[in-house]
Structures are given as C-alpha cells and as structure tokens.
Amino acid sequence: MQKHFAVVAIALMLPLCALVTASFLPAGAHGLEPAESTKQGPAWEQTKSIAAPEAHQAAAADEKYAYAITNSKIAKYDRKTDQRVATSTAKIVVKHLNSGFFHEGKLYCAHSNYPLKPEQSEIMLLDPASMEIAVFKDFGNFGGSLTWAIQRGEHWWCNFARYGSTNQETFLVRFDDKWNETGRWTYPDVVINQIGSASISGGVWHKDTLLVTDHDHGVLYRLQVPAADKKSTELEFIAQEKAPFTGQGIAHDPVTGGLVGINRAKKEILFAVPAKP
C-alpha cells in the first residue's frame, strides 16, 4: 500500500517539477518560439547628420534640402553645406507638427492640438519655395491626434494617436482621394507593449510594408496590412529593425532611397540606409 501511494505521489509531482524547471530555462531552451518582439529584421545604419536645433519632432528631405520639424516651425537646410537657409512662416496658429511627407514638391505635415482636448487634427501644407504653412485638410475631432499622414497611389494613410492608458486604441485610417474612409486598423500588442504610455509617432511605406516608429526608441516596427479576406482590423507584426533615429517622425530620402529622421537629444537630422549584411 505504501509503495502504491509513493508511486502516485511521484506521478503527481512530475508535471509540477517540469513546470518549475522550465520556468528557469533561458528563452528558447524548451523549444518555444521567441516572443514576437524579439524578431529582428535588418538594421539601418547612419550615413550623415546635420545639426539642427529644430530637429524635435521629425525630418523630411527632397533632392537639395533637408527639413527639420519642430512643434510650430520647419527649418530648411542645404544638404551640401549643412547650413540653414530658411525658416517657415504662417498666418495661422501652428501648435504641434508631428511629421512630414513630400508629394509633388510640397511638404505635407501631420498636425494636432495635442495635448488639448477634444483633439483637433489637420494636415498642414508647406510650400518649400515660400516656406509658408497653410491648412491642407482639416479632420476636426477624429478620435485621436494625427501624428503621420502619407499618400500612396490614390489613398491617404493617416495615423491618429491615443496616449496613456488608451494608447492601444491608436489607429491607422485609409482614405480614398475624396477623403472617404475605406479601412481602419489598430496596432498589435507586440508593438503597443513596448511603447509605455506613448504612441506611434511616424510611418512610411517601404517595400509594400509599413515602417513605423514610436516616441523615443531606436527601432522601426515593420508591419503589414492584413489581406482583405482575413477581415482583420489589426496590423500584422513582421519584425523590428534597429535604427539610429530616436523615434519620432521619419520620411523617405529621395537621394539615397533610405530614410531621414532625427536624434531629438542631439538636435540632429539623420540619414540612414539598410546596413550591409
């Protein structure tokens, strides 16, 4: 009888021992796939920097100039001399610019009244020749603060940020060329869980996927829009890629084919390309 009880006790304890042992094993040692947040894509390496006191929210570039974006102004820098050649003006109140996107020679900038409530969002338009800022599209209160807006084909893709305990409600909207909403997606937990109480600050299309940034990490999150037949309203995580930018707004660099962004702490415009294998 005692032998029988001993066998039963050992049998009951084995699963518990296995569970306790597994909890002390390093990640991957028990055959599990690493967490999605550890999936690393190719890194990006810095190729150039320009000192710019206005490099606080974002950067953008055309073939001849780089643009540093701060809350209420945009400064224009010569790419060859690194010298500032102009600063924006406006006949309207410019409170919180967030990112910049070049299209047909004009710079389109996401703008909001953050941190005021209710949120008010616009796309501002900068004419690089006159350096005057004007309103291009007024969203009013759309349910979040606009942090980036880019055009691809006939569609505009606009990110409306939520902050604090509701930042998981940050959402990306696709509009047609008449500003009718044609799609809306939230961000996966693997991204939201890494950004604290902040939100998504920048984004670009890159090779049919999205590269987005958060507020202050040197990381690009590569995401894709789910296929229509999946009927999913959550963006899909592919990988995260190390980058020299400290979060904030990013844009395409038409000269290198890479990206332009900022180092907020150092007040620099940064240029980066994919690192060589």
C-alpha positions in Angstrom: 0.0 0.0 0.0 2.8 2.4 0.9 4.6 1.6 -2.3 1.4 2.3 -4.3 1.0 5.7 -2.6 4.6 6.6 -3.3 4.2 5.8 -7.0 1.1 8.0 -7.2 2.8 10.9 -5.4 5.7 10.8 -7.7 3.4 10.7 -10.7 1.6 13.8 -9.5 4.8 15.7 -8.8 6.5 15.1 -12.1 4.4 17.7 -14.1 4.9 20.3 -11.4 8.7 19.7 -11.4 8.8 20.0 -15.1 6.9 23.3 -15.0 9.2 24.8 -12.3 12.3 23.6 -14.2 11.1 25.1 -17.4 10.5 28.5 -15.8 14.2 28.8 -15.1 15.4 27.8 -18.6 16.6 30.6 -20.9 14.3 31.7 -23.6 14.1 29.1 -26.4 15.7 26.4 -24.3 12.4 24.4 -24.1 11.6 24.6 -27.8 9.3 27.6 -27.7 9.5 30.2 -30.4 10.9 33.5 -29.2 8.4 36.3 -28.4 7.4 38.3 -31.5 9.0 41.4 -30.0 12.4 39.7 -30.4 12.1 39.1 -34.1 14.8 41.3 -35.6 14.9 42.4 -39.2 17.8 44.0 -41.0 19.3 47.0 -39.2 19.7 50.6 -40.5 23.0 52.5 -40.4 23.5 56.2 -40.3 25.2 57.8 -43.3 25.0 61.5 -42.5 23.9 64.0 -39.9 23.0 67.7 -39.9 23.0 69.8 -36.7 19.5 71.4 -36.5 18.0 72.9 -33.3 14.6 72.4 -34.8 15.0 68.6 -35.0 12.5 68.0 -32.3 9.5 66.2 -33.9 10.5 64.9 -37.4 12.6 65.4 -40.5 11.9 65.2 -44.2 14.0 65.7 -47.4 14.0 66.5 -51.1 16.9 66.3 -53.5 18.5 69.5 -52.4 17.3 70.2 -48.9 16.6 68.6 -45.5 13.8 69.9 -43.3 13.8 69.8 -39.5 10.4 69.9 -38.0 9.6 71.2 -34.5 6.3 71.9 -32.9 5.5 75.2 -34.6 8.2 75.7 -37.3 10.0 74.0 -40.1 13.6 74.8 -40.9 15.2 74.2 -44.3 18.9 73.1 -44.6 21.1 72.8 -47.6 22.2 69.2 -47.9 25.6 70.1 -49.3 26.6 72.8 -46.9 24.5 71.7 -43.9 23.5 75.4 -43.4 20.1 76.6 -42.6 18.7 78.6 -45.5 15.1 79.4 -44.4 12.5 79.0 -41.7 8.8 78.7 -42.1 6.1 81.4 -41.6 2.4 81.0 -41.1 -0.7 83.2 -41.0 -2.4 80.5 -38.9 -1.7 79.0 -35.4 0.7 76.1 -35.7 0.8 74.2 -32.4 2.0 70.6 -32.8 3.6 69.5 -36.0 4.4 65.8 -36.0 5.8 64.5 -39.3 6.5 65.4 -42.9 5.8 63.8 -46.3 6.9 65.1 -49.7 4.5 64.8 -52.5 4.7 66.6 -55.9 7.2 69.1 -54.5 5.2 70.1 -51.4 5.7 69.0 -47.8 2.6 67.7 -46.1 2.8 67.7 -42.3 0.6 66.0 -39.7 -0.6 68.5 -37.1 -2.7 68.4 -33.9 -3.6 70.5 -30.9 -2.1 67.9 -28.5 -2.3 67.8 -25.5 -5.6 69.8 -25.6 -9.0 68.1 -25.7 -11.0 67.5 -27.7 -8.4 66.5 -30.2 -8.2 68.6 -33.4 -6.1 67.3 -36.3 -5.1 68.7 -39.7 -2.7 68.1 -42.5 -0.6 71.2 -43.0 1.0 72.1 -46.3 4.4 73.7 -46.6 5.4 75.4 -49.9 9.2 75.0 -49.9 9.6 78.0 -52.2 7.8 80.5 -49.9 8.2 78.5 -46.7 4.6 79.4 -45.7 2.5 76.8 -43.8 -1.2 76.6 -44.6 -4.0 74.1 -43.9 -4.5 71.3 -46.5 -7.0 69.0 -44.8 -9.0 69.6 -41.6 -10.2 66.5 -39.8 -11.7 68.2 -36.8 -12.1 65.8 -33.9 -11.4 62.4 -35.5 -10.9 60.5 -32.2 -7.1 60.9 -31.9 -4.1 63.2 -32.5 -2.8 63.0 -36.1 0.9 62.0 -36.0 1.7 61.0 -39.5 0.0 61.2 -42.9 1.3 59.8 -46.2 -0.1 59.3 -49.7 0.3 56.1 -51.7 -1.4 55.7 -55.0 -5.0 57.0 -54.7 -5.0 56.6 -50.9 -4.0 58.7 -47.9 -2.9 56.8 -44.8 -3.3 58.7 -41.6 -2.4 57.7 -38.1 -4.4 59.0 -35.2 -2.6 58.5 -31.8 -4.1 57.8 -28.4 -1.9 58.2 -25.3 -1.6 56.9 -21.8 -3.9 54.0 -20.7 -5.8 54.1 -24.0 -2.8 54.1 -26.4 -3.8 50.6 -27.6 -6.7 52.4 -29.3 -4.2 54.3 -31.7 -5.5 53.6 -35.2 -4.4 53.9 -38.8 -7.0 55.0 -41.4 -7.0 54.6 -45.1 -8.9 57.3 -47.1 -9.6 57.4 -50.8 -8.9 60.5 -52.9 -12.2 62.1 -51.8 -11.4 61.5 -48.1 -13.9 58.7 -47.6 -12.7 56.2 -45.0 -12.0 52.8 -46.7 -10.2 51.0 -43.9 -9.1 51.2 -40.2 -6.6 49.2 -38.2 -5.2 49.2 -34.7 -1.6 48.1 -33.7 -0.6 44.7 -32.4 0.2 44.2 -28.7 3.8 43.3 -29.6 4.2 47.0 -30.6 2.0 48.6 -28.0 3.6 46.7 -25.1 6.9 48.3 -25.9 6.0 52.0 -26.0 4.8 52.6 -22.5 2.3 55.4 -22.3 3.5 57.0 -25.6 2.1 56.2 -29.1 3.0 55.8 -32.7 4.9 58.9 -34.0 6.0 58.2 -37.6 5.4 56.0 -40.5 6.3 55.3 -44.2 5.5 52.7 -46.8 8.6 50.6 -47.6 8.6 47.6 -50.0 4.8 47.1 -49.6 5.0 47.1 -45.8 4.8 49.8 -43.3 7.7 51.0 -41.2 6.5 52.9 -38.1 8.3 54.5 -35.1 7.3 55.2 -31.5 8.1 58.2 -29.4 11.7 57.6 -28.3 13.1 54.1 -29.2 15.8 53.5 -31.9 13.5 50.9 -33.6 11.5 50.7 -36.7 8.5 48.3 -36.5 7.8 46.6 -39.8 4.1 45.9 -40.2 1.7 44.8 -42.9 -1.9 45.5 -43.6 -3.8 42.2 -43.3 -5.2 40.7 -46.5 -8.8 41.7 -47.2 -10.0 38.1 -47.0 -8.8 37.9 -43.4 -11.3 40.6 -42.4 -8.9 41.6 -39.6 -8.7 45.1 -38.2 -5.3 44.7 -36.6 -2.0 45.4 -38.4 0.3 42.4 -38.6 3.8 42.4 -37.0 6.7 41.3 -39.2 9.8 42.3 -37.3 11.5 45.2 -35.6 14.7 46.8 -37.1 17.3 48.8 -35.2 17.7 52.3 -36.5 19.8 55.4 -35.5 16.6 57.5 -35.1 15.3 58.2 -31.6 11.7 57.5 -32.5 9.6 60.5 -33.9 8.7 61.3 -37.5 10.6 59.7 -40.4 10.4 60.1 -44.2 11.8 58.7 -47.4 15.1 60.2 -48.7 14.8 60.6 -52.4 18.6 60.8 -52.9 19.7 57.5 -51.2 16.5 55.6 -51.2 16.8 55.3 -47.5 15.2 57.2 -44.6 15.6 60.5 -42.9 14.7 61.1 -39.2 16.1 62.8 -36.1 18.0 62.4 -33.0 16.0 64.6 -30.7 18.5 64.7 -27.8 21.4 65.7 -30.1 19.2 68.0 -32.2 20.3 66.4 -35.5 18.7 65.4 -38.8 19.9 61.9 -39.5 20.1 60.0 -42.8 20.1 56.2 -42.8 20.2 53.2 -45.2 19.8 49.5 -44.7 23.0 48.1 -43.2 25.1 45.9 -45.4 25.0 42.2 -44.4 
